[in-house]
Amino acid sequence: MNQIILWLMFLLPIASLVLIGDKTLKRFLPVGLFVTVVNTLTYQAAYHYNWWRESGLFDWDKVANIPWVYSAYLVATIWIFKFTYGKFIVYLITNLILDGVYIYLWYPVQQKLGMASGELSPHITYLMMIGLALLIYCFQIWYEKDLLRNKDNN
């Protein structure tokens, strides 16, 4: 059952990208890749300090959860930015709700299924997720300003 959940977490978000449109993908893929790099580093710290551990899709998937970090979170970031970027309050409320659902509803289910464990408080994890949401919003603002500056210089 756990493997089915992991495969769905991996494949469904990627499949949803066919619905997002080329312009949106091109505009928000950089922030999706940026959040993936930050999440990869965070997962390395989490593994080292035993903040959390999550079941992997593959035998070698011990540090950064492949379905979550390299699919679901990356793609969710692109979708969230598609609908909320430029409307910061909507973006923040969306992230407060979705991150809360993840950490307070879905993560306990993962724990009961034996897919996740760890020592870090869910409240701290939630604050980390909100901090990451703020960081990537700032990244997108910077990225688009830099893009406009480069277009003006050409």
N, C-alpha and C positions, 0 to 999 in steps of 0.2 A: 504494500500500500504506500509506504514512504517513497519508494522509487517512482511510483506513478505520480505522486504529488510533486516530486522534484522535477520530473520530466515535463509535467504541465507548467510548472513555474518557469521552466527554461524555454519551452517551445511556444506557448500561447502569447507571451509578450512580443516575442520576435515576429510571430505571424501577424500580430496586430499592426505592425509597421506598414503593411501594404495599404492600410486605410488612412494613414496619416498625411500622405501627400509629400511630393518631392521638396517643395519649398520649405515646408515645416521641418522636415528631416534635415535638410541642409542648414537651416537656421539654428536648430537646437541640438544637433548631434554633437557639436563641440562641448556644450555643457553636460551632455550625457556622458561623454568620454571623460571629462574632467571629474565628474562625480564618481565614475568608475575607478579612476586612479586614486582618489581620496579614500573611497571605500576599501580598495585593496590594501592601502597602507593602514587604515583603521582595523581591518580584519587581521592584519599581521600583528598589530599591537594587541588586539583582543586574544589572539591565539597565544601569544607569548605570556600575557598576564592573566590568562584564563578568565577574561571578562565574559566571554561566551564561546561556545563551540556549537557548530551546526553540522548536521549530516550532509555529506557531499553526494553528488551525483555519480562521481567516479571514485575509484580507490585512491587515486592520487590527490583528490580534492579535499585536503585536510585543513587548509588555512582559510582561504577566501571561498565562500560558498558560491560555486559557479552559477547555479540557477538564479540566485538572488542578486549577486554583485554584477555579473556580466550579462544578465538578461532583464529580470523583473525590475530592478531598481533603475537601471539605465533607461529602459523603455518607459517606465512610469515617469521618470524625470522629463523625458521629451513630451509625453502627453500632457503632463501638468503644466509645463511651460507653454504648450500650444494654447491651452485654454485660459491661463492666468497671467502670463507674462505681460507686464505693463499695468497690471492691476495688483499692486503689492499686497493690499489688505486681503483680497480674494486669494492670492497665492499663499499668504501666511495662514489664513484660516483653513484652506485646503490641506496644507501640510500639517497643521496642528491636528486636524481630524484624521487624516490618513496615517500619520505616524502614530497617533494614539491608538487607532484600530489595530495597527500592526503590533505595537509593543504590548498593549493591554488585552487584546483579544486573540490575535493570530499566534503570537509567540508562546503564550501558555498552551495553546493547542499543540504547537510543535514540541513543547516540552513533554506533554502527556504522551505524545506519539514516540518519544525518544529521539526526536530529530534535533533537539537543542538542549543545551545546558550552559551553566556558567555562574559566575559569582557577582557580576555587576548588577546593581539595582536597576529595575526597569525604569525608574524615574530618571536615573543618570543617563541611561541609554536613550530615553525619550528626549532629554535635553541635548544630547549629542546629535540626534537626528534633526532637531529643530535648528541647532547651530549649523549643521551641514546645509540645511535648506537655505539659511540666510547667506552662507558662504557662496553657494552656487548661484544664488540670485545676483549677488555682487559680481561674480565672475561673468555672468551673462551681460550685465550692464557694461562692464569693462570691455568685454569682447565686442559688443556691438558698437561702442564708442570708438574702439580701435579700428574696427572695420570701416566705419564712416570716415575716420581720419585718413585712412589709407586710400579710400576712394577719392577724397578731396585732393590728396596729394598727387594722384595719377591723373 
